[in-house]
């Protein structure tokens, strides 16, 4: 059985290699095979060519690049020797990453607030609660609790009132929805975990954006799914539909998972044409498309024209399963999520829940229902947007000032900045950053099998003087990494916001 999960055509690979050409540095040029091997290796490390992608045959690539077959053969051999290519007679050659590069463990899990000390934590893309709305919502929930306290308290599909409220909100967005199409879950993670268990068994393929949300990727790995990465388009332009069509056709994944609105980590926002095309491609391939909307309400640029929800392009509900959550738009401590799908899918999810968590806490459901029913949700989310916008507009100039060779595009919404770290290792930056007082997640956390080593993710969670100090500490970490320093970094400076 072949070990590759997608394929890269010769013309496509030639274009990708051509797009990364930069002016030659002074001095002796490397041999042609070495330049080609380095180009392919960089494409793999940056996630533009997925890991486990089948490469073209030597003769095909030589014709596409207008080089000799010997050059391509030597480049492939060099990549095999470095661990970036694996081959088998009759199956071809496919991309890989060197053995012994474990998935970085630093920089994503939130630290307990009491343990932070002088550390600036950029690991977790979550903001404080938008008060006074959290307190008001809990007080409102307590007032509505007594009738529910006289029941068993188990609502596997969610409280009827909240299911109706969420359905009404979809209907108001132009997507007619019945409460029978809604299941309330314990956060978006609970929703996606349930969907994966329903639709895909161990060993089945699931197509994911590359990069994608790290915690979801790990959830899928733990479920035994085979991740098939699909590289995002350059910058913030969304999905590369040619790649999606190819992967859906060649890999025939059972599921595909996308963050369509202010993509985490890149902030990309695919337009209506891309959304329609992806739904059509998934339908043709028989793939269930999971659309994560957890960031959909976090637009930060006031004049932004928002695209339509992905599920609006699937009126029959046979292809798209939508996931939403209160955790990003409102507060991470409010672990309420939901699934919108066809009624028969919801019934299957609810039935399977008896063997999972049985249901979602009633009090938190009542709090979210109170917010949505009173108009408090809109006001709370507006506070959240203001916080994220102010932090973004403080962090961006600070990074540009302190680290001018770091590259990124500023997203129009969401909570994260995806940064190419000037040729430095993101894993080393994460490691050294903690020594100088700043936690930051490295790029490989958001890729498959070691891609994006040259990236870090920076969330919009600090602003003002704290953002300036965070950028200063990142610059200190970058200097240490660039100098090759591995130990003995200076301790974090005391900083009071």
VEXSE-642353 format. One line per field, with one value per residue (C-alpha): residue number from 1; residue in one letter; chain; x, y, z. Coordinates in pm, 1 decimal. Layout:
<drenses>
nr: (NUM; ...)
rest: (A; ...)
kette: (A; ...)
x: (X; ...)
y: (Y; ...)
z: (Z; ...)
</drenses>
This chain:
<drenses>
nr: (1; 2; 3; 4; 5; 6; 7; 8; 9; 10; 11; 12; 13; 14; 15; 16; 17; 18; 19; 20; 21; 22; 23; 24; 25; 26; 27; 28; 29; 30; 31; 32; 33; 34; 35; 36; 37; 38; 39; 40; 41; 42; 43; 44; 45; 46; 47; 48; 49; 50; 51; 52; 53; 54; 55; 56; 57; 58; 59; 60; 61; 62; 63; 64; 65; 66; 67; 68; 69; 70; 71; 72; 73; 74; 75; 76; 77; 78; 79; 80; 81; 82; 83; 84; 85; 86; 87; 88; 89; 90; 91; 92; 93; 94; 95; 96; 97; 98; 99; 100; 101; 102; 103; 104; 105; 106; 107; 108; 109; 110; 111; 112; 113; 114; 115; 116; 117; 118; 119; 120; 121; 122; 123; 124; 125; 126; 127; 128; 129; 130; 131; 132; 133; 134; 135; 136; 137; 138; 139; 140; 141; 142; 143; 144; 145; 146; 147; 148; 149; 150; 151; 152; 153; 154; 155; 156; 157; 158; 159; 160; 161; 162; 163; 164; 165; 166; 167; 168; 169; 170; 171; 172; 173; 174; 175; 176; 177; 178; 179; 180; 181; 182; 183; 184; 185; 186; 187; 188; 189; 190; 191; 192; 193; 194; 195; 196; 197; 198; 199; 200; 201; 202; 203; 204; 205; 206; 207; 208; 209; 210; 211; 212; 213; 214; 215; 216; 217; 218; 219; 220; 221; 222; 223; 224; 225; 226; 227; 228; 229; 230; 231; 232; 233; 234; 235; 236; 237; 238; 239; 240; 241; 242; 243; 244; 245; 246; 247; 248; 249; 250; 251; 252; 253; 254; 255; 256; 257; 258; 259; 260; 261; 262; 263; 264; 265; 266; 267; 268; 269; 270; 271; 272; 273; 274; 275; 276; 277; 278; 279; 280; 281; 282; 283; 284; 285; 286; 287; 288; 289; 290; 291; 292; 293; 294; 295; 296; 297; 298; 299; 300; 301; 302; 303; 304; 305; 306; 307; 308; 309; 310; 311; 312; 313; 314; 315; 316; 317; 318; 319; 320; 321; 322; 323; 324; 325; 326; 327; 328; 329; 330; 331; 332; 333; 334; 335; 336; 337; 338; 339; 340; 341; 342; 343; 344; 345; 346; 347; 348; 349; 350; 351; 352; 353; 354; 355; 356; 357; 358; 359; 360; 361; 362; 363; 364; 365; 366; 367; 368; 369; 370; 371; 372; 373; 374; 375; 376; 377; 378; 379; 380; 381; 382; 383; 384; 385; 386; 387; 388; 389; 390; 391; 392; 393; 394; 395; 396; 397; 398; 399; 400; 401; 402; 403; 404; 405; 406; 407; 408; 409; 410; 411; 412; 413; 414; 415; 416; 417; 418; 419; 420; 421; 422; 423; 424; 425; 426; 427; 428; 429; 430; 431; 432; 433; 434; 435; 436; 437; 438; 439; 440; 441; 442; 443; 444; 445; 446; 447; 448; 449; 450; 451; 452; 453; 454; 455; 456; 457; 458; 459; 460; 461; 462; 463; 464; 465; 466; 467; 468; 469; 470; 471; 472; 473; 474; 475; 476; 477; 478; 479; 480; 481; 482; 483; 484; 485; 486; 487; 488; 489; 490; 491; 492; 493; 494; 495; 496; 497)
rest: (X; X; X; X; X; X; X; X; X; X; X; X; X; X; X; X; X; X; X; X; X; X; X; X; X; X; X; X; X; X; X; X; X; X; X; X; X; X; X; X; X; X; X; X; X; X; X; X; X; X; X; X; X; X; X; X; X; X; X; X; X; X; X; X; X; X; X; X; X; X; X; X; X; X; X; X; X; X; X; X; X; X; X; X; X; X; X; X; X; X; X; X; X; X; X; X; X; X; X; X; X; X; X; X; X; X; X; X; X; X; X; X; X; X; X; X; X; X; X; X; X; X; X; X; X; X; X; X; X; X; X; X; X; X; X; X; X; X; X; X; X; X; X; X; X; X; X; X; X; X; X; X; X; X; X; X; X; X; X; X; X; X; X; X; X; X; X; X; X; X; X; X; X; X; X; X; X; X; X; X; X; X; X; X; X; X; X; X; X; X; X; X; X; X; X; X; X; X; X; X; X; X; X; X; X; X; X; X; X; X; X; X; X; X; X; X; X; X; X; X; X; X; X; X; X; X; X; X; X; X; X; X; X; X; X; X; X; X; X; X; X; X; X; X; X; X; X; X; X; X; X; X; X; X; X; X; X; X; X; X; X; X; X; X; X; X; X; X; X; X; X; X; X; X; X; X; X; X; X; X; X; X; X; X; X; X; X; X; X; X; X; X; X; X; X; X; X; X; X; X; X; X; X; X; X; X; X; X; X; X; X; X; X; X; X; X; X; X; X; X; X; X; X; X; X; X; X; X; X; X; X; X; X; X; X; X; X; X; X; X; X; X; X; X; X; X; X; X; X; X; X; X; X; X; X; X; X; X; X; X; X; X; X; X; X; X; X; X; X; X; X; X; X; X; X; X; X; X; X; X; X; X; X; X; X; X; X; X; X; X; X; X; X; X; X; X; X; X; X; X; X; X; X; X; X; X; X; X; X; X; X; X; X; X; X; X; X; X; X; X; X; X; X; X; X; X; X; X; X; X; X; X; X; X; X; X; X; X; X; X; X; X; X; X; X; X; X; X; X; X; X; X; X; X; X; X; X; X; X; X; X; X; X; X; X; X; X; X; X; X; X; X; X; X; X; X; X; X; X; X; X; X; X; X; X; X; X; X; X; X; X; X; X; X; X; X; X)
kette: (A; A; A; A; A; A; A; A; A; A; A; A; A; A; A; A; A; A; A; A; A; A; A; A; A; A; A; A; A; A; A; A; A; A; A; A; A; A; A; A; A; A; A; A; A; A; A; A; A; A; A; A; A; A; A; A; A; A; A; A; A; A; A; A; A; A; A; A; A; A; A; A; A; A; A; A; A; A; A; A; A; A; A; A; A; A; A; A; A; A; A; A; A; A; A; A; A; A; A; A; A; A; A; A; A; A; A; A; A; A; A; A; A; A; A; A; A; A; A; A; A; A; A; A; A; A; A; A; A; A; A; A; A; A; A; A; A; A; A; A; A; A; A; A; A; A; A; A; A; A; A; A; A; A; A; A; A; A; A; A; A; A; A; A; A; A; A; A; A; A; A; A; A; A; A; A; A; A; A; A; A; A; A; A; A; A; A; A; A; A; A; A; A; A; A; A; A; A; A; A; A; A; A; A; A; A; A; A; A; A; A; A; A; A; A; A; A; A; A; A; A; A; A; A; A; A; A; A; A; A; A; A; A; A; A; A; A; A; A; A; A; A; A; A; A; A; A; A; A; A; A; A; A; A; A; A; A; A; A; A; A; A; A; A; A; A; A; A; A; A; A; A; A; A; A; A; A; A; A; A; A; A; A; A; A; A; A; A; A; A; A; A; A; A; A; A; A; A; A; A; A; A; A; A; A; A; A; A; A; A; A; A; A; A; A; A; A; A; A; A; A; A; A; A; A; A; A; A; A; A; A; A; A; A; A; A; A; A; A; A; A; A; A; A; A; A; A; A; A; A; A; A; A; A; A; A; A; A; A; A; A; A; A; A; A; A; A; A; A; A; A; A; A; A; A; A; A; A; A; A; A; A; A; A; A; A; A; A; A; A; A; A; A; A; A; A; A; A; A; A; A; A; A; A; A; A; A; A; A; A; A; A; A; A; A; A; A; A; A; A; A; A; A; A; A; A; A; A; A; A; A; A; A; A; A; A; A; A; A; A; A; A; A; A; A; A; A; A; A; A; A; A; A; A; A; A; A; A; A; A; A; A; A; A; A; A; A; A; A; A; A; A; A; A; A; A; A; A; A; A; A; A; A; A; A; A; A; A; A; A; A; A; A; A; A; A; A)
x: (0.0; 132.9; 222.6; 112.5; -224.9; -221.2; -22.8; 158.7; 168.8; 485.8; 348.8; 221.7; 554.3; 743.9; 525.5; 576.5; 951.8; 951.5; 746.3; 1009.4; 1298.0; 1487.5; 1789.9; 2100.0; 2330.8; 2687.7; 2936.9; 2937.7; 2600.8; 2502.4; 2479.7; 2147.3; 2044.0; 2118.7; 1912.9; 1623.7; 1646.9; 1658.9; 1356.2; 1146.6; 1262.6; 1156.9; 817.7; 764.3; 880.0; 651.1; 356.7; 313.0; 373.7; 210.1; 388.0; 298.4; 234.5; 340.4; 596.4; 610.8; 830.8; 1184.5; 1127.8; 804.5; 958.1; 1269.3; 1050.9; 845.3; 1159.1; 1358.9; 1649.0; 1812.3; 1665.3; 2001.3; 1950.3; 1609.5; 1736.5; 2024.4; 1787.7; 1552.5; 1844.0; 1963.4; 1614.5; 1596.2; 1929.0; 1803.1; 1475.4; 1250.2; 1159.5; 1062.4; 1033.8; 921.3; 942.1; 605.7; 463.1; 679.2; 825.1; 645.0; 743.2; 834.4; 1005.1; 1316.5; 1267.2; 1336.1; 1150.2; 871.3; 573.5; 666.0; 492.6; 552.7; 347.1; -19.3; -173.4; -280.5; -90.3; -284.7; -299.7; -137.6; 167.7; 242.1; 440.9; 625.7; 568.3; 375.7; 159.9; 98.4; 22.2; -353.2; -577.7; -834.5; -932.3; -1080.4; -1457.6; -1650.4; -1792.9; -2049.5; -2215.0; -2070.1; -2195.3; -2534.2; -2569.6; -2493.6; -2737.1; -3003.6; -2933.7; -2971.6; -3312.5; -3422.7; -3272.2; -3544.7; -3776.3; -3482.5; -3365.0; -3679.2; -3575.3; -3299.4; -3086.5; -2971.4; -3041.1; -2828.4; -2941.6; -2927.8; -3190.6; -3490.6; -3492.1; -3125.8; -3164.4; -3454.8; -3255.6; -2954.6; -3181.3; -3354.6; -3018.5; -2927.3; -3266.2; -3206.7; -2881.0; -3078.7; -3037.5; -3374.2; -3306.0; -3521.2; -3423.3; -3408.7; -3100.0; -2913.2; -2723.1; -2562.4; -2217.4; -1943.0; -1752.7; -1647.9; -1393.8; -1674.8; -1869.2; -1581.9; -1490.6; -1848.6; -1852.1; -1523.4; -1642.9; -1970.6; -1833.6; -1478.8; -1326.6; -962.4; -738.7; -978.6; -865.1; -965.8; -855.6; -744.4; -619.6; -244.5; -189.2; -487.2; -595.1; -346.2; -583.2; -819.2; -529.0; -421.8; -779.9; -792.5; -457.0; -577.9; -889.0; -660.8; -752.4; -507.3; -460.0; -436.2; -305.1; -421.5; -204.8; -376.6; -340.3; -69.4; -137.7; -495.7; -666.4; -821.5; -826.4; -635.3; -927.9; -711.5; -540.9; -869.3; -1022.5; -715.0; -705.5; -1078.8; -1052.3; -730.8; -748.9; -1130.3; -1132.3; -1436.1; -1427.4; -1281.5; -1235.3; -1203.6; -1204.6; -1381.8; -1411.4; -1089.7; -892.3; -691.4; -395.5; -364.5; -673.4; -767.3; -1127.6; -1230.0; -1481.8; -1824.0; -1687.2; -1438.4; -1703.5; -1942.8; -1665.5; -1550.5; -1904.0; -1952.7; -1617.7; -1694.9; -2039.1; -1889.4; -1632.3; -1884.0; -1691.8; -1862.6; -1742.2; -1709.4; -1718.0; -1587.4; -1756.3; -1610.1; -1444.5; -1730.0; -1843.9; -1496.1; -1460.1; -1236.3; -1247.9; -1575.5; -1612.2; -1560.3; -1817.5; -1865.0; -1910.9; -2207.2; -2189.2; -2058.4; -2380.7; -2579.7; -2434.3; -2573.6; -2948.7; -3023.1; -2785.1; -2634.2; -2274.0; -2198.7; -2190.9; -2143.4; -1979.6; -2022.3; -1914.3; -1939.2; -1578.0; -1405.2; -1678.5; -1771.3; -1535.1; -1319.2; -1458.0; -1808.0; -1778.6; -2089.1; -2072.5; -2320.5; -2359.0; -2591.7; -2662.7; -2941.1; -3191.9; -3083.9; -2720.9; -2824.1; -3021.9; -2717.4; -2492.4; -2737.8; -2767.9; -2391.1; -2363.8; -2484.0; -2134.5; -1952.9; -2046.7; -2429.2; -2491.4; -2374.0; -2402.2; -2749.9; -2643.4; -2402.1; -2665.7; -2909.7; -2646.4; -2587.1; -2961.8; -3012.2; -2744.8; -2894.8; -3251.1; -3186.4; -2951.2; -2660.9; -2479.1; -2440.0; -2318.5; -2074.4; -1933.4; -1889.2; -1676.7; -1476.7; -1420.7; -1304.4; -1057.1; -916.8; -898.0; -708.8; -467.1; -411.5; -341.6; -87.0; 86.5; 133.2; 343.1; 538.6; 641.0; 722.5; 940.0; 1127.0; 1143.6; 1137.8; 1243.3; 945.0; 675.8; 298.2; -25.7; -270.8; -606.3; -938.7; -1072.1; -1011.3; -762.4; -430.2; -133.7; 56.6; 419.9; 715.2; 998.8; 1276.6; 1431.8; 1450.3; 1317.3; 976.2; 1042.2; 1366.0; 1191.1; 925.8; 1191.3; 1412.8; 1116.4; 1011.8; 1357.8; 1322.1; 964.9; 731.5; 537.6; 464.2; 347.5; 570.9; 451.0; 476.3; 195.1; -36.4; 95.2; 105.0; 424.2; 660.6; 556.3; 584.7; 906.1; 978.2; 656.1; 504.5; 147.7; 86.3; -262.0; -433.1; -443.6; -219.2; -214.9; -58.0; 268.4; 236.7; 236.1; 549.1; 719.8; 611.9; 765.9; 1084.6; 1114.0; 1048.2; 1326.2; 1558.0; 1463.8; 1524.2; 1871.9; 1959.3; 1829.7; 2011.6; 2336.4; 2300.9; 2261.0; 2095.3; 2123.4; 2186.4; 1941.1; 1880.1; 1587.3; 1262.5; 1249.7; 988.5; 700.1; 388.4; 103.8)
y: (0.0; 344.9; 576.2; 898.0; 1065.9; 1333.5; 1416.2; 1718.5; 1746.4; 1835.4; 2167.6; 2259.5; 2176.0; 2372.8; 2678.1; 2647.4; 2622.3; 2920.7; 3130.2; 3102.0; 3223.9; 3510.7; 3706.2; 3495.0; 3583.6; 3686.8; 3406.9; 3065.4; 2928.5; 2578.6; 2299.1; 2278.0; 1956.6; 2113.6; 2424.1; 2201.9; 1985.7; 2295.3; 2439.5; 2127.0; 2096.4; 2456.2; 2395.7; 2102.2; 2290.8; 2583.5; 2353.9; 2460.9; 2100.5; 1867.4; 1587.8; 1249.5; 1412.0; 1205.3; 1391.0; 1366.8; 1111.8; 1228.3; 1251.8; 1452.0; 1705.5; 1740.5; 1833.9; 2080.9; 2250.7; 2226.9; 2055.8; 1717.4; 1405.3; 1354.7; 1683.7; 1573.8; 1227.5; 1377.7; 1619.2; 1334.4; 1130.1; 1422.7; 1463.9; 1092.4; 1116.5; 1410.0; 1240.8; 1466.0; 1201.9; 837.6; 605.0; 256.7; 67.7; 75.5; 339.0; 637.6; 899.0; 1106.7; 1388.8; 1328.5; 1495.2; 1359.3; 1104.6; 1225.9; 1556.2; 1517.5; 1748.8; 2055.5; 2054.2; 2413.1; 2723.9; 2635.7; 2509.7; 2797.0; 2835.7; 2886.0; 3263.5; 3227.5; 3057.5; 3317.9; 3556.6; 3792.6; 3567.0; 3715.5; 3431.7; 3443.1; 3073.4; 3083.6; 3283.2; 3378.5; 3706.3; 3790.3; 3778.3; 4078.1; 4205.0; 4292.5; 4046.9; 3729.0; 3817.6; 3925.9; 3606.5; 3385.0; 3582.2; 3549.1; 3175.1; 3130.2; 3297.7; 3056.3; 2745.4; 2634.8; 2459.9; 2262.7; 2166.4; 1953.5; 1738.9; 1481.9; 1751.6; 1538.2; 1696.1; 1505.7; 1729.4; 2046.7; 2257.1; 2298.2; 2675.8; 2711.4; 2482.4; 2698.9; 3018.1; 2894.7; 2774.5; 3113.8; 3287.3; 3077.9; 3153.0; 3524.2; 3487.0; 3359.1; 2985.7; 2836.8; 2607.1; 2397.0; 2314.8; 1950.2; 2051.6; 2170.3; 1980.0; 2170.6; 2042.3; 2100.1; 2353.1; 2325.9; 2058.5; 1839.0; 1900.0; 1803.6; 1502.8; 1374.4; 1438.1; 1253.8; 951.7; 941.9; 978.3; 840.4; 531.2; 481.4; 488.9; 688.1; 1002.4; 1355.9; 1653.2; 1956.0; 2301.1; 2344.3; 2514.8; 2444.2; 2478.2; 2280.2; 2138.1; 2003.2; 1840.3; 1668.0; 1559.5; 1396.1; 1225.7; 1085.0; 954.4; 760.1; 958.5; 1002.9; 1374.0; 1484.3; 1844.4; 2089.7; 2399.9; 2736.4; 2993.1; 3253.3; 3539.7; 3587.8; 3491.3; 3176.4; 2831.1; 2703.2; 2538.5; 2352.5; 2175.2; 2105.2; 1952.3; 1737.8; 1611.7; 1541.8; 1353.0; 1159.8; 1093.4; 1056.9; 1161.2; 1071.0; 1414.2; 1757.2; 2017.8; 2392.3; 2713.2; 2927.3; 3250.7; 3426.7; 3106.1; 2998.7; 3055.7; 3263.0; 3487.5; 3413.2; 3469.2; 3265.9; 3445.6; 3329.3; 3179.1; 2964.0; 2849.9; 2750.6; 2569.0; 2376.6; 2261.8; 2146.2; 1963.6; 1793.6; 1690.0; 1541.0; 1347.1; 1219.1; 1398.9; 1546.0; 1905.7; 2028.2; 2410.6; 2561.1; 2897.9; 2970.8; 3291.9; 3406.8; 3700.1; 3836.7; 4075.8; 4368.3; 4596.2; 4786.6; 4818.2; 4446.2; 4274.4; 3929.9; 3624.4; 3391.1; 3097.7; 2779.1; 2592.2; 2841.7; 2669.5; 2333.1; 2389.9; 2018.9; 1976.2; 1656.8; 1778.4; 2052.2; 2008.9; 2340.9; 2391.3; 2704.1; 2805.4; 3070.0; 3015.9; 3250.1; 3507.0; 3537.3; 3371.0; 3058.2; 2965.6; 2936.6; 2585.2; 2589.0; 2479.6; 2350.0; 2150.9; 2242.7; 1952.7; 1755.0; 1615.1; 1254.1; 1349.7; 1526.2; 1219.8; 1000.2; 1238.0; 1251.2; 871.6; 831.2; 1081.4; 824.2; 674.9; 1010.1; 1298.0; 1253.8; 1626.3; 1982.5; 2167.8; 2318.0; 2637.3; 2738.3; 2665.5; 2888.2; 3164.4; 3156.6; 3142.8; 3444.8; 3638.3; 3558.5; 3621.5; 3962.4; 4114.7; 4081.4; 3852.1; 4123.2; 4376.3; 4130.2; 4031.7; 4399.4; 4436.0; 4134.5; 4287.6; 4615.3; 4428.9; 4223.6; 4524.4; 4737.2; 4452.9; 4380.6; 4746.2; 4755.5; 4424.8; 4471.3; 4791.8; 4657.2; 4344.5; 4548.0; 4779.8; 4515.9; 4241.4; 4411.0; 4095.5; 3894.5; 3862.0; 3857.2; 3997.4; 4168.9; 3985.8; 4168.9; 3958.4; 3671.1; 3650.1; 3549.7; 3666.2; 3402.3; 3506.9; 3384.3; 3431.3; 3564.1; 3223.9; 3121.3; 2800.1; 2847.5; 2557.7; 2717.8; 3053.4; 2887.4; 2720.9; 3025.5; 3261.8; 3103.3; 3176.3; 3546.0; 3569.2; 3519.3; 3204.7; 3160.8; 2854.1; 2733.3; 2677.7; 2296.3; 2279.1; 2396.0; 2168.7; 1800.7; 1608.1; 1896.5; 2155.4; 2531.0; 2513.7; 2873.4; 3016.7; 3127.2; 3225.2; 3548.3; 3604.8; 3938.5; 3888.7; 4170.8; 4539.4; 4869.6; 4851.3; 4473.3; 4431.1; 4645.4; 4436.9; 4111.1; 4223.5; 4325.5; 3984.9; 3808.1; 4014.4; 3907.9; 3544.1; 3587.0; 3726.8; 3431.2; 3179.4; 3354.4; 3348.4; 2977.3; 3022.6; 2715.8; 2775.0; 3048.4; 3305.0; 3592.8; 3551.7; 3735.2; 4097.3; 4196.9; 4367.5; 4515.9; 4605.8)
z: (0.0; -91.6; 193.6; 26.6; 84.1; -188.1; -500.4; -642.0; -1019.0; -1205.1; -1329.1; -984.3; -818.1; -1082.6; -1016.6; -641.1; -680.5; -914.5; -672.6; -400.3; -611.5; -450.2; -571.2; -546.1; -258.1; -339.0; -371.2; -524.5; -633.0; -514.4; -772.4; -954.3; -778.0; -438.2; -516.9; -626.3; -313.0; -92.8; -270.6; -217.7; 145.0; 212.0; 52.0; 287.3; 595.7; 512.0; 449.3; 86.8; -15.6; 237.5; 415.7; 261.1; -78.6; -379.9; -592.8; -971.9; -1138.3; -1213.4; -1589.2; -1550.3; -1311.6; -1528.1; -1827.0; -1621.0; -1483.5; -1807.1; -1629.6; -1679.5; -1525.4; -1355.2; -1167.5; -1039.4; -947.9; -749.5; -573.6; -479.1; -352.3; -138.8; 6.1; 86.8; 265.5; 473.4; 564.9; 355.7; 96.9; 112.0; -185.1; -265.2; -592.0; -763.7; -526.2; -619.5; -385.2; -126.1; 105.9; 470.1; 762.0; 931.8; 1207.5; 1558.4; 1522.6; 1780.6; 1773.7; 1979.7; 2316.8; 2417.3; 2402.4; 2339.4; 2661.1; 2889.9; 3213.0; 3537.8; 3596.9; 3937.6; 3784.8; 3519.1; 3737.6; 3503.7; 3203.3; 2908.7; 2777.8; 2402.4; 2389.5; 2428.4; 2191.2; 2455.9; 2619.6; 2961.3; 2996.0; 2855.1; 3179.6; 3303.4; 3066.9; 3215.2; 3561.8; 3431.0; 3227.2; 3526.7; 3743.3; 3474.6; 3447.2; 3821.5; 3809.2; 3535.0; 3696.6; 3948.0; 3695.8; 3557.9; 3906.5; 3943.8; 3642.7; 3597.6; 3429.9; 3136.3; 2796.6; 2543.5; 2256.3; 2466.0; 2637.2; 2406.2; 2461.2; 2359.3; 2057.5; 1941.7; 2001.7; 1802.5; 1520.8; 1510.7; 1481.4; 1176.0; 1025.6; 1080.9; 884.2; 587.9; 657.4; 759.5; 1053.7; 1285.8; 1645.3; 1535.1; 1334.5; 1645.2; 1914.5; 2202.5; 2296.2; 2550.3; 2342.8; 1980.0; 2072.7; 2203.2; 1882.8; 1652.7; 1863.9; 1832.1; 1455.5; 1402.7; 1598.6; 1406.8; 1054.6; 1059.6; 1214.8; 1305.4; 1001.3; 783.2; 608.0; 698.4; 487.0; 687.4; 602.0; 630.9; 869.5; 1093.6; 1457.4; 1665.0; 1926.1; 1660.9; 1475.5; 1796.9; 1869.9; 1527.8; 1578.5; 1910.1; 1730.8; 1496.3; 1184.3; 896.6; 836.2; 474.7; 468.4; 202.8; 179.4; 213.3; -62.1; -17.2; 224.6; 341.6; 17.8; 160.3; 5.6; -294.8; -471.6; -725.4; -436.1; -259.8; -570.8; -624.1; -263.6; -251.4; -579.7; -511.4; -136.1; -110.6; 257.1; 466.3; 632.1; 560.3; 833.1; 765.3; 968.7; 711.8; 909.3; 1018.6; 994.7; 1297.4; 1279.7; 959.3; 982.0; 618.3; 506.4; 198.2; -21.8; -140.4; -462.2; -273.2; -25.2; -299.1; -486.8; -179.3; -96.6; -455.9; -456.4; -124.2; -248.3; -564.8; -362.6; -107.7; 167.8; 474.5; 513.4; 872.7; 882.0; 1207.6; 1270.8; 1613.2; 1486.2; 1260.2; 1476.3; 1541.5; 1249.7; 1344.8; 1039.4; 1044.4; 664.8; 601.4; 380.5; 529.7; 306.5; 344.9; 589.4; 431.4; 509.6; 299.5; -7.9; 105.1; 134.9; 157.0; 450.1; 310.5; 283.9; 539.9; 918.0; 1097.5; 1437.8; 1650.7; 1999.5; 2268.3; 2372.8; 2125.9; 2064.4; 2433.0; 2682.5; 2684.3; 3025.0; 2876.6; 2733.5; 2516.8; 2153.9; 1900.7; 1581.2; 1295.7; 1060.4; 898.9; 1153.8; 1096.6; 1167.0; 1488.1; 1597.9; 1540.3; 1732.6; 2023.2; 2035.1; 2044.1; 2326.8; 2579.1; 2556.4; 2582.0; 2814.2; 2830.4; 2801.1; 2853.3; 3189.4; 3227.7; 3404.2; 3127.2; 2862.7; 3049.5; 3064.6; 2688.1; 2622.7; 2849.9; 2659.1; 2319.8; 2434.4; 2592.3; 2335.9; 2576.0; 2334.8; 2070.5; 2325.8; 2480.5; 2139.9; 2053.9; 2368.6; 2256.2; 1910.7; 2066.0; 2288.5; 2001.7; 1766.6; 2019.8; 2093.1; 1723.8; 1653.0; 1936.0; 1864.6; 1489.7; 1505.3; 1802.8; 1609.7; 1299.5; 1505.2; 1705.8; 1440.5; 1099.8; 911.7; 1038.4; 771.4; 812.4; 677.2; 910.1; 917.0; 916.6; 1201.6; 1436.8; 1721.3; 1566.2; 1361.1; 1160.2; 1135.0; 928.4; 1174.4; 951.8; 879.1; 1245.9; 1395.2; 1553.6; 1790.1; 1911.5; 1950.2; 2166.3; 2378.8; 2423.7; 2453.1; 2782.0; 2920.8; 2846.5; 2969.1; 2671.9; 2577.4; 2209.2; 2014.9; 1734.0; 1379.0; 1372.5; 1627.6; 1346.7; 1073.4; 995.6; 1068.4; 1124.2; 865.7; 940.5; 1139.4; 1038.4; 1186.7; 1516.8; 1604.2; 1794.9; 1942.7; 2002.4; 2378.0; 2499.9; 2417.4; 2513.1; 2704.7; 2743.0; 2364.0; 2341.1; 2607.5; 2442.8; 2114.6; 2294.4; 2459.8; 2129.9; 1974.5; 2257.0; 2196.4; 1823.2; 1884.9; 2106.2; 1852.3; 1567.9; 1766.4; 1832.4; 2207.5; 2357.8; 2729.5; 2975.7; 2845.7; 3078.1; 3320.2; 3242.6; 3341.7; 3596.6; 3417.0; 3565.6; 3328.8)
</drenses>
